[in-house]
């Protein structure tokens, strides 16, 4: 193997490691410092990926805003269509409230809470 190929593989492994660590640390922050509050839905959109080589994938993008210590935070979260009922009792719409958990030490880190634990 040539050195460029090995270098590319090394960079790829490092990048995957950094992404995995970032994801892990965000989840840990929510577990250790998580506070539940209410957010308001600003926008709901869907994207549908349909091609001949794989099954159709449809995702829901929920943009919500929440206020912590008089400062507003906005986040967009993606959920798959088949998980819809875990987050909503009926189809969500702009202006609806959702429960979220945010990291009290880093309020930009948040996630929507599931209403049904399946």
N, C-alpha and C positions, 0 to 999 in steps of 0.2 A: 504494500500500500504506500501511496506517496504521502509526504508530510502535509500537504494542503488538505487532503481528505481526512487525515487524523486530526488536524487542527479544527476542521469543521465539525467533526464528531465531538471533540472536546468542548467546543463552544456550545453545541447543541445540548450536551449533557449538563453543562453549567447553567444554561438558560432554563432548562426543565427543573433543575434543582432550585433555582431562585424562585420560579413561579410556584412550585410546590411549597416552599417555605413560606412565601407570602400568603398563600391560601391557608396554610396551617395556622399561621400567627393570627390571621383575621378571625378564624373560627375559635381559637383559644381565647382571644380578647373578648369575643361575645359570650363565651362560656364563663370566664372569670369575672368580667365586669359588666355583663349584660343587664340592661334595664328595659323593661317593657313599657312602651308608650303607644300613642295613637298617631297615625299619619293620615294625610288626606291625599287621595288619588288625584293627580293633575292630568294624567293622560294614560290611555290604554290603547295599545296597537298590537297587531299581530303580524307575523311574517310567516309565509308558507314556502317551504322548499319542496319542490316536486320535480323529480327527474326520473328517467327510465331505469336508472341503475340502483336506486335505493327507495325504501318506502317514504311516503310523504311525511314531512316533519312540519308541525305547526307550533309555533311558540308565541306566548303572550308576553308583551313588554309592558310592565306597570311602572309608571313614573310617579313617585310620591314625594311629598314634602312633610317634614316634621320640624318642630321648634324645640331647641334645647337651650336653656339659659338666654332667652330672647334672641337667639340666632337661628335662622332658618337653614335647613339642609335639604338637598334634593338628591334622590337616587333613583336610578332605573334598574329594575330587577326583571330578569327573564325567567319565566316558568313555562314548562311544556304544557300543551293542551290537555294531556291526560292527567296532569296534576292540578287542574283548575279547581276541582272539588275539595282539594286539601286546603285551599286558601280562601275560597268564596262559597257562601251558601247559595248565592244567586250570581248571575253575571255582574261583575263589578262595573261601575261607571264613574265618570269624572265627578268628584265631589264626595264620593263614598269614603268612609274611614276604614283603615286596616290597622291591625296591631302589628307592631314591629318591635324588634329587639335591637338596641344600639349599644355600642361600647361606651361606657361612661368616661373612659380615659381618652377615647378617640371617637367622638360622635359621628364622624363621617362614615364609620364602619357600622352598617346596619343590615338587617334582613327582615323580610316579611315573615310573620309567624303563621304557621299552619293552624287552621281551626279544627281539622280532623287529623288525629294521629293514627295513620294507617300503617 
